[in-house]
Amino acid sequence: MENENKQGKQPNNNKPKGKFIVNMYWFYGIIAAVLIALNIFMNSDASKEVSYSEFRNYAEKGYVESIVVITNKNAAEVVIKQDSSILNTVFGDDKGKVNSLIVTIPSPEKMEEFVADNDKNLNIKTDIKYEERKNYLDTLLWSFGPFILIIIIWIFIMRRMSGGGAGGNVFNVGKSKAQLFDKGANTMSVTFKDIAGLAEAKQEIQEIVDFLKNPSKYTNLGGKIPKGALLVGPPGTGKTLLAKAVAGEAHVPFFSMSGSDFVEMFVGVGASRVRDLFRQAKEKAPCIIFIDEIDAIGRARGKNPSFNSNDERENTLNQLLTEMDGFGSNSGVIILAATNRAEILDKALMRAGRFDRQIHVDLPDVHERNEIFGVHLRPLKLSPELNIEFLAKQTPGFSGADIANVCNEAALIAARKNKEVVEKQDFLDAVDRIIGGMEKKNKITTTAEKASIATHEAGHAAVSWLLEYANPLVKVTIVPRGKALGAAWYLPEERQLTTKEQILDEMCAILGGRAAEDVVFNRISTGALNDLERATKMAYSIVVYYGMSNKLSNVSYFDSTGGEYSFTKPYSEKTAEIIDTEVQSIIAEQYERAKKIISNNKENHAQLSQLLIEKEVIFAEDMEQIFGKRPWASRMDELISESEKNKINTSTTEATTTL
């Protein structure tokens, strides 16, 4: 265990111990040491610098024994007579440490003239010489410095262009950037037990793990190992976490890489990295290769070649197709990939023999959300009255990542309020914060605007309460959140199929806000922008996608590949006019329906609006007091409870079988 832990901390530490490794930094150090030594050597002669006037003073007193004029620097080296009294006068305490003077002269000619006049006055003969001295350090720097600077800049640019991958060397730019996790690494510690929900996905991918653990169980019957598995699902559902669990369960080497790591500015680099990745994988076989966000290189080829082509990406995809199922053998190498855009992937990549199976990782249902909450609530200090099942029912459509965010946000809200434990209200506030944004109670609104907002939101609440298939109301608020001046929270039913009546009821409830403004004030405002956008998309879907309109029944123009038909439409201009007419007709019909509901319940709506102005937030209990209980609520509750009962029994059976 101790060795495995050490290996987990340093999984890529493959340097041989006790071996001296030479790299470029040693050469940089040697060059710097040579330059410093030359500088010290050139300045080894100890001299004292004096001004020209001081030199003249010493020379006129007869202290100078000889002079060496350095012609190329307009300087002179002056040697003082070796007399103790003279040396004490000139050098003082530095006597013995220096043996000459350095003086800057106006010019060699004036120096020679001054020495001649001084010798004549003192009746002596001073020895004067002329030399030309060179600074070898300056010569070296000026000769080789520019070339060294160019080489350093070139190396720096090449390393930046290579992205620092594979050691940061430009010659290793084609090497794979995959991160290897071997036995004992931290990632390998994640198993299926650490993942809540995803029962179907875990069961489907379990076969790959079993094959890697015990391949003879399948090969004895003539079976072959799957070449690859593609994890498909919305963002945040746990695709990458599931791949980590596969690595932890199988206990085999695990290569992790992102699809964008293959693409580089140099042509051919992506294909080279694919070849290097599979070469390393074959050496470690049996092993797993995980490519996250494979749509970065797996996009379908040949679409809109004049606008959307990328030769480098297509070359990378071609090499990946060849490595996965070409003439070469990849025995023992399994490829896992994850994407949330499977519809845009190339068909050649999706065929059997490459990605043999697609594993759909969907958004969790209410029971899976219950399990996920149980995982993320473990580190929190919770109130004893908190009901996890209630939280699961309050978060329909939330992914695992969203649930983790809710738990963290609830803890932050509780801490902000100086609480000792996290309570139910903190989680409700966290859900509101994530969906609508932070409350802005200090936002300035006039009395007329507040009345208009309350009328609008009360219209949504009233129409949805009085329609059979509209989503059940949770609460309504006129407290601004984010860009919204008011909001209504609903608890949508989790269903797999939606009828036309359900869509129309939801559309009518969406248009109830503007309809209420029209009925009460006989005018409309810009507050219904988001409502109109949603209603238009729903009406367009009824006509164009689901084939539910009267004039274009059973016809769908939905593009399942995600290309939205590029630059052409699959219908004529005449059909486009029919689509526009049908969309406008559906929206107008539901708008008039909403206005009729508001008009028939005008007093109750006014009472609800006034209550909303006073309390700012109202709940379903307030709606019951004003409008009464929904006439079909009891029947829907019976259906939901029976459905949940069946789901609970099924879930228990599956859990027992798995254990």
N, C-alpha and C positions, 0 to 999 in steps of 0.2 A: 504493500500500500504506500509505503514511503517513497519508493521509486516512481510509482505512478503519479503521486502528487507532484513530485519534482518535475516529472515530464509534462504534467499538465500546466505548470507555470511557465515552462520554456519548451513548447512543443517543437520549435524550429531551431533549437540550439544544436547544430550539427558540426560545429567547429572542432577539429581534432585538438586534444589537450596536449600541451607541451611542445607544440610545433610553432616555430617563428614564422609569422605571416607578414610579408612585405606588401605595402600598398603605397598609393601615391603620396600620402601624407609624410612618409619617411623621406621621399625625395624633396618635398617642400622644406622639411626641417634641415636637411643637409645643405641645401642652397642658402638658407637663411644663416646657418652657422658659418659657412665659408665667407659670406659677405661681412658678417660681424668681425670675423678674424682679420680679414683684409683691412677693415676700417681701423681696428686696434693696432695692427702692424704699421699702417701708414702713419699713424699719429703717436708712435712709440717715443719719438724724440721729445723730451720735455723742454719747452721754451716758454719764456714770459713775453707777453705782448705789451708793447709800450707805444706811445704816440711818437710822431715824428719830432715834435718839439723836445720831448724827453731825451730822445736819441741825440739830438743836436747838443743838448746840455751835457750828456755824458762824453760825447766826442770832443767838445771844446775843453773839457777837463782832462783829456788824455786817458780816459778809461778804456777806449776801444783798442783791441789788439788786431782783429781782422774782420772783414765784411765779405759776405757772399750775397751778391745781388741776384734775385730770381726774376729774370727778365719777363717771363710770360705771366707773372702775377703782380708786377709792380710792388714787390715786397723785398725785404732784405733780412738776412740772418746775421746778427752781430755777435761776435765772441768777445767777452770782457777779459781784460788782463787778469791773470791768476795771482792776484794780490788780496790778502785777507781783508784789509781795510776797504779796498775798492769793492770786493764782493759783498761785504756787509752793507755798504752804502747802496749798491744797486739792487741786490736781491733780498736783503734783510733776513727774515726768518726762513725764507725759501732757499737759502744758500745750501748747496749740495743736492737739492731736488731739481734745480734747473741749471743749465750751463750756457744758455745763450738768450739773446733777445730777438723777438720778431717785431719788425716795424714796417708799416705801410709807407711807401715813399711816393713822392709826386711822379717821378720818372727816373729811369736809370741815368739819363744825362744830367739832371739836376743833382742827383746823388753823387755822381762822379765829380761835378764841379764843387760841391760843398766839401767833399773829402780832400780835394786838392788844395783849396783855400785853407782848410783847417790844418793840414800837414805843414803848410808854409808858415802859418802863424806859430805853431808849436815846434817847428823844426824837427818833425818826425816823419816816418814813412809807414803809412798804414797799408797793410796787405788787403787788396780788394780784388774779388773775382766775380765773374759773371756766369750764371748757370740757368738752364731751362729745365725745370722739374715737372714731371707728369704725375697726376693723381690716377692711379690705376683703378681705383674703385669707381671714380666718375666715368672713366673710359669704358669699364665693364658694363656699368649701368646704361650708358648711352648706346653701347654697341648691341647688347643683348636684351635690354629692358623692354623695348617695343615688341620683340618677338615673344618674350615670356608673357607679356600682358595680353597679346593676341591669343596665345595658346590657352591662358586661363579663362578668358572670355568665351572662347570656343567650347571649352569643356563645360563651363557653366550653362551655356545655351543648350548644348546637347543634352545635358542632364535634365534641364527643365522641359525640353521637348519630349524626352522619353518618359516624363511623368514620374520619375523616381522609381519606377518599377524594376524588379529583378536586379536590385543592387544599384539602380540609378545610372548604369552605364549605357551609353548610346548603342553599344554593340549587343546589349541584352534587351533591346526594346521589344523584340519579338518573343520574349520568354513569357510564360504564363504568370498571371498575377494571382492565381488561385491560392487561397489560404488553406493549409493542411491542418486538420484536427485528427490527431491519432489517439490511441487509447490513453486515458488519463487526463485529456484536456477538459476544460470547464464545460465546453459545449456538449461533450459526450455524456455529461451527467444528467441531461434532460431526457426523460423517458415518457412513454404514453401515460403513465400515472400522473404526471405533472400537467397534463392537458385536460381541461374540463370540456365536456361536450364532444362534438365531432365523432360520435360513435360510428357512423357509417364510414367516414373517411378513414378512421383508424383501423376499422375492420378490413377495408379494401387494401390498405397499404401494408397490413400485417403479413400478407403473403410474401412480399419482397423481403421483409425482415426474416421470416422463417426460412426462405430459400438461402439467404446469406449465412444463416446459422447452421442449417442442415440441408445442403443441396442434394444429397443422395436421396432424400425422401421423395423428391420430385423427379430426379433424373432416372431413378429405377423404374419409374412408370413411363418414361419416354418424354417427360415434360422438359421444357426449356425455360430458362430464366427470362423474365421480361427485360427488354432492352431499356425501357424508360417509362416513367410515370409523370404525368403533367398535373400539377395541382392548380385548379381553376376556381376562382371565387372572388367576391368583392374585397376591397381593401380592409385590413384589420380583422379578418376572420381566422387568422392563425396558420397561414400556409407555411411561412418560414419557420414558425415554431414546430409545426408538424414534421418538417424536414430535419430539424435538429433532433427531434425525438427518434426519428428513424435511425440517425447516426448513433444515438445513445443506446438504442435497443440492439442494433446489429453488431456493435463492437468491432467495426472495421474502419479503416482510414476513410476520412470524409473530406473531400475537396469542395470548398465553398467559393463561389465567384458570382459577381453580378454581370448581367448581360452587357452593361455599358463598359465593363472592363476590357471587352474584346475590341471595342471600336477605338481607333487612334487616327491621328491626322495623316500618318504615313500609310500609303497604299500597301496592302499585303500583311500588315502587322496583325490584324485580327485573325486571319487564317493561320499565321504562324503561331499565334498564341493558342489557338484551338489544337493544332498538332502537338505543341509542347504539353498542353494539359492532358491530352489522351496518352501521350508517351509516359508521363509521370504516373497516370492512373494505371496503366498496364503493368508498370513496375511494382505498384502497390496492390494489385488485384489479389483477392476480391476487395472492391472498394466502391464508394458512392461518389458521384459528381453531382453537386447541386448548383444549378444556375438560376439565380433569382432574377425576376423581371426579364424573362427571356424574350419578351416582345421587342426589346431594344435591338436585337439582331435577327429575330425570327419573323419579322413582318413579311407579308406576302410580296413576292417579287413581281415586277413587271407592271405594277399599277401606276398610271400617270407617269410614264418614264421621263417626260420632258420637265416635270415640275417636282417630282418626289423621288427621284432616283438617287441612290447612294451606292456607288460601285464597291466601296470598301465594305459596307454592311452586307451587300449581296455576296461578295467573295467570302466573307466570314460565314454566312449561312450555308453557302455551298460546301465549304470545308467541314462544317458541323454535320451536314447531311451525310457526307462521305464517311466521316469518322464513326457516326452512329450505325450506319448500315451500308457499308461499302464492301470492297473485296477483302479488306483486312478483317481480322478477328478481334473482337473486344470482349473476350470471355472473362466473366467475373466483374465487369464494369457496368454498373447501373447508373442511369442518369435520371435525376429528379429535377424538375423545373417548376417554377411558379409564375403565374401571370394572372392579372385581372382583366385581360383583353384577349381572350382566346379566339375571338371572332376574326381578328386581324392577322393571325399567324398563318404561315405558308402551309398549304395543303400537304406538300411533301414532308413537312416536319411532323404533321399530325397523323400520318398513315401508320398502319400496323407494321412492326419491325423497327420503328424508331420510338415514338411514344405509344406503346402498346395500349395504354389505358389512360383515361382522363378521370381524375378524382375530383369531384365537385365539393368544394368547401363552402357551404352556404352560410347565410346568416343564422345564428342560433334561434331556436324556438324558445317558448317560455320555460320549458323544463331544462334545456341546455343553458339558458341564461341563469337559471337558478344555480346550476353547478358552477358556472363561471363566477357568479357573485361569491359563492362559497370560497373560491380560490383567492380572489382579490380582497376579501374581507378579513382574511386571517391576520394580517399584521395590524389591523385597526382595533382600537378600543371602542367597542360597540355598546350601545344601550341594551339592556336585557329585553326590553319590549320590542326591539327591532325584528320585523318579520321579513325574511329574505324572499319568500314567495311574493310578497307584495311588491318588492323592488323589481322582481323579474317581470311582473305583470305591467309595471309602470314604464317599462323600457322596450316596447315593441320596435323591431327594426334596428336595434343597437347591435353592433358587432362586439367581439371580445375586446378590441382596443377601446371602443367607446365605453364599455362597462368598466374597464380599468381606469379610464379617465373620470368617470362618475365617482368611483370610490375615492380616488385621490382628491378630486374637487370637494367632495363632502367632508373629508378630513381637514382640508384647508379652511373651509367655511366654519367648521366647528372650532378650529383653533383661533380663527379671527374673532369669534364670539366668546373666547375664553372658556370653552366648555371642557369638562373632564372626559366625556365620552361623545361619540358620534351618534346622533339621534336620527329618527325618521325624517324630520323636517329638513335636516341638513342634506339628506339625499334628494329630497324633492327640490330643494333650492339648487342643488348641483345639476339636476336634470334640466331645470329651467335655465340655468346659467349656460349650459352647453348648447341647448336648442335655440334659445332666444338671445342670449348675451347678458351682460351685466345690467342690473336695474339702474335707471337714470331718473330718480325721483326729483332731482333738482332741475330737470329740463323745463324751461319756461313754456307754458301753454296758456292761451287765453281761455276765458270761460266759454266762449262760443266754440273754440276748438275742442275743449274737453267734452262739451255736450255732443259735438259731432262724432268724436271718437267713441264715446259711450254708446251712442245710437248705432254706430257701425258695428261694434263688437256685440252688442245686444242682438242685432239682426242676425249675425252668424249663429249665436247661441240659440235664439228662438227657432230659426228655420231647422237647424240640425236636430233640435229636441223634438220637433213635430214631424220629422220625416222618418220613415221606417228603416231605411238602409243607410242613413247617415251615421257617421262614427259617434259613439257615446261621448258626451262632454265631460271633461274633468274639471276645468275651471276657466274663467274668463277674467282678464285684467286689462286695465287701461294705464298701467304703469309702463312707461317707455322702456324698451329693452333693445339695445343695439340701434338699428335703423328703424325698428318698428315702434309706432306710437301706442299700439295695443296689440293684444294677442289672445287667441282662444286655444286652449289645450284640449286635445281629443285623445281617446284611447282606441286606435284603430283595431279592427278585428283581424286576427291573423288567419288569412285564408289563401288558398292556392288558386282558386278561380274567382273571377269577378263577373257578375252579370251586368247587362246594360242598365237595368233598373238601379243597381247599386252605384254605378258611375254617374247616372243622371241625378240621383239624390245627393251625392257628394258635391256635384257641380252646382246644384241648386243652393246647398248650404254655403258654398264658397261665394256665390253671388248674393247671399242674403245681406251682407254688409252694405253694399251699394244700394240694393233694393230698399233697405230700411232708410237710408239717407234720402232717397228719392220720394218715399212715401211720407216721411215725417216732415222734412224741410222743403220738399218739392225742388230740390237741387242736388247735385252730386259734387264730390271733391276728388282730389288726386290720391286719397288714402287707399283706394282700391287697386293700385297698380299691381301688387303681387297677386291679388285675387284674380284679376283679369288675365294675368299671364298663366296662372295655373288652370283656369277654366278654359282658356283657348287651347292649351296643350291637351287637355282631356277631350275636348270636342274634336280636335284634329286626330287624336288617337282613335276615337270612335269611328271616324269616317275613313281614314287612310290606312290604319293598322289593323283594326279588329273587324272591319267589314260589317259594322252594325247599323249603318245608315240605310234609309229607305231607297234612295236612288242608286247607291253603290254598295248594295248588299253582297256579302260573301266575296269581296275583293279586297286584297291586302297589298299594299305597296311598301311593306316593311323590309328593310335591307338587313338581313341577319349577319352579314359580314362586317357591318359597321362602317362601310364606305359611303353610305347614303348616296349611292349611284353616281359618285364623282361629280361631273359637271352636267350630267343629263338627267332628265326626269323620266320615269318609266310610264308616263301617261301624257296624253295630248293636252293642248291648251284648252280644248273644250272640256275635258275631264277636270282640268284644274279649276275652271269656272264652276263646275258642278260641286267640287270639293269646297270652294270658298262659300258657295251658296248654302251648302249643307251645314258647314261649321257655323255660319252666321245664324241659320235657322235654329240649330240646337241651342246655341247660347241665348238667343232671344226668347225661345220658348221657356227655358229654365229661369231666365230673369223675370219674365212675367209671372211664372209660377211662384217665385220667391216673393214678389211684390204682393201677390194675392194672399199668401200666407201671412205676411206682415199686416196687411190691411184687415184680415179677419181676426187677428189677435193684437190689434193696435193698443188696447188698454194694458194687456199683460206686457207687451213690449215696452210701453212707456214706463210701467212700474219697474221693469228690469233695468232700463236705462238709468232711472233715478237712483235705484239701489247701487248700481255700478258706480255712479258719480260719488255717492256717499262713502262706499266701502272700498272702492278701487279694485277690489278682488272679490269675486263671487265663485261659489262652487256648485256642484250638482245638487246639493241639498237646497240651496236657494232657488234653483230652477224648479224643483219639485214643489216648493211652497207656492210659487207663482203659477206655473203651468200645470201642476199635478204630475203624477207619475206617468211615464211614457206608456202608451197603451199596449205596446208589444214588448216591453222590457222583460216581463216575466217569462214570456215564451223564449226570448233570446237567452235569458239567464239559464233556462232549463237546457237549451241546446248546447250552450257553452260548457255548463257543468258536466253534461253527459259526455261531450267531446273530451274534456280534460280528464274525466274518469277513465275513458278508454285509453288515452295517451299515457296516463300514469300506470295502468296495468301493463301496457305494452312495454314501457320503459323498464318496469320491474322485471319482466320476463327476460328482456335483453341483458340487463345487468346480471341476473342470475346465471344466464348461459355463459356470459363472458368470464365470470368468476370461476 
